[in-house]
Amino acid sequence: MKELQEIFKTTVQMPDSRAAVINIFHSNIYVKDQLLAQLKPYDLSLEQFNVLRILRGQKGKSINLQDIQQRMVNKMSNTTRLVDKLLKKNFVERHLSQQNRRKVDISITKLGLKILKGLDPLILSVENSITENLSSDELKQLNILLLKLKS
């Protein structure tokens, strides 16, 4: 593809498989940069934002670190460190588990919910901006293809 060669500043024709993989990496960085621009004023990383959204999805219930880790988009994240940073910002609370005192449960605070409520329209705007050139059918197809890549 000519467009990819221009983006990658190359004249070498690369195999479609290599172009696709590099294009996915390039797109990943583009999406991350767009999202991070919205999170920066809140001093949040993408991983911290992910933890907050996981906790909000608990609808007031707490969840342990292991379950948070399983739900993370980036499985390589150090969940304990992320939660510690969110604790310092008063976005989350830590409690000893009622069922197992060796486990720690985490819940989102009112401040954490307030921050997410403020971020929701900003993130939605970025998501819409990133995908505005794709139709609904194209978005569905993109999701199907990305899932197929991982299966």
Number of C-alpha atoms within 10 A of each C-alpha: 10 10 8 16 14 10 10 14 9 11 10 8 11 13 9 10 9 10 16 13 11 14 15 13 11 13 12 11 12 13 13 12 13 15 20 18 12 16 18 11 8 14 11 18 15 16 18 21 21 18 24 24 16 19 22 18 11 12 10 12 12 19 20 16 18 13 11 20 18 11 12 17 12 12 12 8 13 12 19 13 11 17 23 14 15 20 17 10 13 14 21 23 17 17 14 13 15 10 7 9 10 8 15 16 20 21 23 27 18 13 13 22 17 12 15 19 11 11 16 11 11 15 18 12 14 16 14 12 11 14 13 11 10 12 10 11 9 12 14 12 12 13 12 11 12 12 10 9 8 6 6
